[in-house]
Amino acid sequence: MKGTFRIQRLVLFFVVAGVVSCQKKENPLPFPIEGTGSTELSAFYIPAGQGNLMEDFPCPITDGEVNVFCPLIDDISSLVVCFDGDFAEVTVNGVPQRSGKSSQNFNNPVVYTVSDYEGNTKDITVRIKGANGIPRLDVFTENQAPVLSKTDYVPCTVRLSNDPVHGLMEAPGKIRGRGNATWFGDYPKKPYKIKFDEKQALFGFDGNRDWAVLAEYTDRTLLRVAYLRELEKRVGVPYPLEYRHVDFYLNSEYLGTYIVSETVERAKSRVNIGEDGFIFECDWYYSDEPLWFTTNTKHYNFTFQYPEASDGKIVRGDANYEFIRRKMNDFEAALYGSNFKDENLGYRKFIDMESFAKWYVVHELLRIQDPNLYFTLPSRDGKLQMAPDWDPEWSLGNAILAQNGENNYWEGRGHTPAPDAPYWDRGGNCRYYSRMIQDPAFVNAVRAEWAKLKPQLPDFQQEMRDIAQTLIYTQEDNFTRWKVLGKYESVILVAFDTWSQEVLYAEDFLAKRITWFDSYLSSL
């Protein structure tokens, strides 16, 4: 049941839109009538009395389509609609429809065919979203078994509904926990990984068996993944991963607003590299993985995404292992050597400079404090790329550990502190950029990427406001389930009492960060 807030919004909508009465059109008469009729509908709407609707809900027809979101309808699997006009007949898949009587399952697009008395027809494709306006993800585990491990999968059935653009999806698979601190820490809202038995094309994305279900517990905007993914698309960071917000239910228990995301893996539509390529991560939690290596110069620890150590496709000491270990050792030696700025002797011969510059722009602009650091080698003959991007939860002022008495949190280098920074330059979190930024060639590469991005930023900022609008209802339910607004916990720097305040804080942070970053690049 939806709250008073939603009802008030709908009352305002009806004051503006007006209400039409439900005149039910019966089947056409069996004898001739004056005129030929029409293939147009003069009205289409959801009548009051369904769900929590107290008034008829208009559904405008535009260019032969109806696309509406009705937040007071929880169940769209058997919904009755009304329509009116001077038609002869209205059918769905050849079955006559009665206004105010016939029901349809709107979890899939429904095509209404309107006929006149001369046999002419016109199709109207109707898509209706209910509840929070975003897709609903249900996972039903076998025998309702709990999901307690990030290594052991539990068999399940997965259902995606309330997504009439792409249709209802239901498929078998298995689920387990995922993440490091987000799984083992004190966060009660846990992330998951789903592996389908067969490839599934969720939300119209390319088919894959593996999908992440991200909780984003410490992100009270619920938007920071969207900020990262949409910005990296504009910048052109290699291998951008797709995502969608969902209402997530596990064994019919509502767990909140989550993000379904493509995973980091070698695949044509994800990280599209050759069979002789590599995907690896500078990993703080390396000791939890089956295989890792440590570099000689900086003693950073790396784990493998491809080839897959967990499946035995790479083992310590084999040709793949030794190749990438030597590659990273040679890269570090060149980067921290006396000739590191030399085009032929320094680090530049090892890396795809453009991808490193793009990554830098995205992460500095959003001030992402603790991302997952993925590196990709497209092939043995290729150059290292800094991609794909992952984990922006600690960004846009959500988690700032101020350095050197810093007070203005939108200022200062975020991911690339001074080499002697006590917190961020330790353990498994490598910081190559603090060295690269000393090279004028790298600075120029960053400036070139910034020059391309800067004119797009007003559109990007508006895009984020538009995405925020799609979460108005789901956030209400999420923060009823997880009462974290206004509370300081974990790494949270600021805690506002409302979601809207959180969203405005992130928006304001970015605006100030843009000004600072532009000035900072000019000073280098």
Residue pairs with C-beta under 8 A, 6 or more apart in sequence:
1 52
1 74
2 52
2 71
2 72
2 74
2 131
2 473
3 476
5 476
6 71
6 72
6 473
6 476
7 52
7 54
7 72
9 71
10 55
10 57
10 71
10 72
11 55
14 55
17 58
18 58
19 55
19 56
19 58
20 43
20 45
20 56
20 58
20 84
21 56
22 45
22 47
22 56
22 82
22 99
22 100
23 43
23 82
23 84
23 99
24 82
24 98
24 99
24 100
24 101
25 83
25 84
25 85
25 87
25 90
25 98
25 99
26 98
27 89
27 96
27 98
28 87
28 88
28 89
28 117
33 117
35 86
35 117
36 116
36 117
36 118
37 86
37 87
37 88
37 115
37 116
37 117
37 118
38 85
38 86
38 87
38 114
38 116
39 87
39 114
39 115
39 116
39 120
39 121
39 122
40 85
40 86
40 87
40 114
40 122
41 61
41 83
41 84
41 85
41 87
41 90
41 112
41 114
41 124
42 84
42 85
42 86
43 58
43 82
43 83
43 84
43 85
44 58
44 59
44 60
44 61
44 66
44 81
44 82
44 83
44 124
44 126
45 56
45 57
45 58
45 59
45 81
45 82
45 83
46 53
46 56
46 57
46 59
46 70
46 73
46 79
46 80
46 81
46 82
46 128
47 53
47 56
47 57
47 80
47 81
47 82
47 100
48 54
48 55
48 56
48 57
50 73
50 79
50 80
51 70
51 72
51 73
51 74
51 75
51 130
52 72
52 73
52 74
53 70
53 72
53 73
56 82
57 68
57 70
57 72
57 73
59 66
59 68
59 81
59 126
59 128
60 66
60 68
61 124
64 122
64 123
64 124
64 125
65 124
65 125
65 126
65 127
66 124
66 125
66 126
66 127
66 128
67 127
68 127
68 128
68 129
69 128
69 129
69 130
69 133
70 128
70 129
70 130
71 130
71 131
71 132
71 133
71 473
73 79
73 128
73 130
73 131
74 130
74 131
75 130
76 105
76 106
76 107
76 128
76 129
76 130
76 161
76 162
76 164
77 105
77 106
77 107
77 161
78 103
78 104
78 105
79 103
79 104
79 105
79 106
79 128
79 130
80 100
80 101
80 102
80 103
81 99
81 100
81 102
81 104
81 126
82 99
82 100
83 90
83 97
83 99
83 112
84 99
85 114
87 114
87 115
87 116
88 115
88 116
88 117
89 96
89 114
89 115
90 96
90 97
90 99
90 112
90 113
90 114
90 115
91 97
91 112
91 113
91 115
92 102
92 104
92 110
92 111
92 112
92 113
93 111
95 102
96 102
97 112
104 110
105 168
106 126
106 127
106 128
106 130
106 164
107 161
107 162
107 163
107 164
107 167
107 168
108 164
108 167
108 168
109 125
109 126
109 127
109 164
109 165
109 167
110 125
110 126
110 127
110 164
111 123
111 124
111 125
111 126
112 123
112 124
112 125
112 126
113 121
113 122
113 123
113 124
114 121
114 122
114 123
114 124
115 121
127 164
127 165
128 164
129 162
129 163
129 164
130 162
131 162
131 247
131 473
132 162
132 247
132 473
132 474
132 477
133 470
133 473
133 474
134 162
134 244
134 245
134 246
134 247
134 257
134 470
134 471
134 474
135 160
135 161
135 162
135 163
135 203
135 244
135 245
135 246
135 247
136 160
136 161
136 162
136 163
136 246
136 247
136 249
137 158
137 159
137 160
137 213
137 246
137 247
137 248
137 249
137 258
137 260
138 158
138 159
138 160
138 161
138 249
138 252
139 156
139 157
139 158
139 159
139 175
139 192
139 194
139 248
139 249
139 250
139 251
140 156
140 157
140 158
140 159
140 251
140 252
141 147
141 154
141 155
141 156
141 175
141 250
141 251
142 154
142 155
142 156
144 251
145 154
146 154
147 154
147 175
147 176
147 177
147 190
147 192
147 250
148 177
149 176
149 177
150 176
150 177
150 178
150 179
150 183
150 193
151 176
152 176
153 174
153 175
153 176
153 195
154 174
154 175
154 176
155 172
155 173
155 174
156 172
156 173
156 174
156 175
156 194
157 170
157 171
157 172
157 173
158 169
158 170
158 171
158 172
158 173
158 175
158 194
158 196
158 200
159 168
159 169
159 170
160 166
160 168
160 169
160 170
160 202
160 203
160 246
161 168
162 247
163 169
163 203
165 204
166 202
166 203
166 204
169 200
169 202
171 196
171 197
171 198
171 200
172 196
172 197
173 194
173 195
173 196
173 197
173 209
174 194
174 195
174 197
175 192
175 193
175 194
175 195
176 192
176 193
177 183
177 190
177 191
177 192
177 193
178 191
178 192
178 193
178 212
178 213
179 190
179 191
180 284
180 285
180 288
181 187
182 190
182 191
182 215
182 217
183 190
183 191
185 490
186 489
186 490
187 215
187 217
187 218
187 490
188 217
188 482
189 215
189 217
189 255
189 256
189 482
190 215
191 212
191 213
191 214
191 215
191 258
192 212
192 213
193 210
193 211
193 212
193 213
193 263
194 210
194 211
194 212
194 213
195 209
195 210
196 209
196 210
196 211
197 209
198 209
199 207
199 208
199 209
200 207
200 208
200 209
200 211
201 207
202 211
202 244
202 260
203 242
203 244
203 260
205 242
205 262
205 269
206 267
206 268
206 269
208 262
208 263
208 265
208 267
208 269
208 270
210 263
210 265
211 260
211 261
211 262
211 263
212 260
212 261
212 262
212 263
213 246
213 248
213 258
213 259
213 260
213 261
214 225
214 258
214 259
214 260
214 261
215 256
215 258
216 222
216 224
216 225
216 257
216 258
216 259
216 393
217 482
217 484
218 393
218 394
218 398
218 399
218 489
218 490
218 491
218 492
219 225
219 393
219 398
220 398
220 479
220 484
220 485
220 492
220 495
220 496
220 499
220 502
221 396
221 468
221 499
221 502
221 503
221 505
221 506
222 245
222 257
222 471
222 474
222 475
222 478
222 499
223 464
223 467
223 468
223 471
223 503
223 506
224 366
224 392
224 393
224 395
224 396
224 398
224 506
225 243
225 259
225 261
225 392
226 243
226 245
226 464
226 467
227 366
227 392
227 395
227 396
227 464
227 506
227 510
228 362
228 366
228 368
228 389
228 392
228 395
229 240
229 241
229 242
229 243
229 389
230 460
230 463
230 464
230 467
231 362
231 365
231 366
231 460
232 240
232 358
232 362
232 389
233 240
234 453
234 456
234 460
235 358
235 361
235 362
235 449
235 452
235 453
236 358
237 355
237 358
237 359
237 362
237 387
237 388
237 389
238 355
238 358
238 376
238 385
238 387
238 388
239 270
239 271
239 272
239 376
239 387
239 388
240 388
240 389
241 261
241 262
241 263
241 264
241 270
241 388
241 389
241 390
242 261
242 262
243 259
243 260
243 261
243 262
244 259
244 260
245 257
245 258
245 259
245 470
245 471
245 474
246 257
246 258
246 259
246 260
247 254
247 256
247 257
247 258
247 474
247 477
248 254
248 255
248 256
248 257
248 258
249 255
254 477
254 481
255 481
256 477
256 478
256 481
256 482
257 471
257 474
257 475
257 477
257 478
262 269
262 270
263 270
264 270
264 271
264 279
264 305
264 374
264 388
264 390
265 271
265 279
265 305
265 306
266 272
266 273
266 277
266 279
266 305
266 306
270 388
271 279
271 305
271 306
271 376
271 387
271 388
273 279
273 306
273 376
273 377
273 378
273 379
274 378
274 379
276 379
276 380
277 306
277 376
277 377
277 378
277 379
277 380
277 382
278 304
278 306
278 307
278 320
278 324
278 375
278 376
278 377
279 304
279 305
279 306
279 374
279 375
279 376
279 377
280 302
280 303
280 304
280 305
280 306
280 324
280 374
280 375
281 302
281 303
281 304
281 305
281 372
281 373
281 374
281 375
282 300
282 301
282 302
282 373
282 375
282 428
282 429
282 430
283 289
283 292
283 301
283 302
283 303
283 372
283 373
283 428
284 301
284 427
284 428
284 429
285 428
286 292
286 301
286 302
286 303
286 428
289 303
289 304
289 309
289 310
290 309
290 310
291 303
291 304
291 309
291 314
291 315
291 316
291 321
292 301
292 302
292 303
292 304
293 301
293 302
293 316
293 321
293 324
293 325
293 328
294 300
294 301
294 302
295 302
295 325
295 328
295 329
295 332
296 329
296 332
296 333
297 329
297 332
297 333
297 335
297 336
298 332
298 336
298 430
300 332
300 428
300 429
300 430
301 427
301 428
302 324
302 328
302 375
303 309
304 314
305 374
307 313
307 314
307 320
308 314
309 315
313 320
314 320
314 321
315 321
323 380
324 377
327 350
327 377
327 384
330 350
331 347
331 350
331 351
331 384
334 340
334 345
334 346
334 347
334 349
334 350
335 346
335 347
335 432
335 435
335 436
336 435
337 345
337 346
339 345
339 346
340 346
340 347
340 435
340 439
341 438
341 439
341 440
341 441
343 349
343 441
346 439
347 436
348 439
348 441
350 383
350 384
351 383
351 384
351 385
351 386
352 382
352 383
352 384
352 385
352 386
353 441
353 442
353 445
354 445
354 449
355 385
355 386
355 387
356 385
356 386
356 433
356 436
356 442
356 445
357 442
357 445
357 446
357 448
357 449
358 386
358 449
359 386
359 387
359 389
360 386
360 415
360 416
360 433
360 436
360 446
360 449
361 446
361 449
361 450
361 453
362 368
362 389
363 371
363 389
363 414
363 415
364 413
364 414
364 415
364 416
364 517
365 510
365 513
365 514
365 517
366 392
366 395
366 396
366 414
366 510
366 513
367 395
367 396
367 397
367 400
367 410
367 414
367 415
367 509
367 513
368 391
368 392
368 394
368 395
368 414
368 415
369 394
369 395
369 399
369 400
369 401
369 414
369 415
369 424
370 391
370 394
370 399
370 424
370 429
371 389
371 390
371 391
371 392
371 415
372 390
372 391
373 429
373 430
374 386
374 387
374 388
374 389
374 390
375 384
375 385
375 386
376 384
376 385
376 386
376 387
376 388
377 383
377 384
377 385
378 385
393 399
394 491
395 414
396 505
396 506
396 509
396 510
396 513
397 409
397 410
397 493
397 494
397 505
397 506
397 509
398 491
398 492
398 493
398 494
398 506
399 490
399 491
399 492
399 493
400 409
400 493
401 423
401 424
402 409
402 412
403 412
403 417
403 418
403 421
404 412
406 412
408 512
409 493
409 509
410 509
410 512
410 513
410 516
411 516
413 520
415 424
415 431
415 433
416 431
416 433
416 434
416 437
417 424
417 425
417 431
417 434
418 434
419 425
419 431
419 434
419 435
421 431
424 431
425 431
425 434
436 442
437 443
437 446
437 524
443 521
443 524
446 521
447 521
450 517
450 518
450 521
454 514
454 518
457 514
461 507
461 510
461 511
464 507
464 510
465 507
468 503
471 499
475 499
476 499
479 485
479 499
485 495
485 496
485 497
485 498
485 499
485 502
486 495
486 496
486 497
487 495
488 495
494 505
496 502
496 505
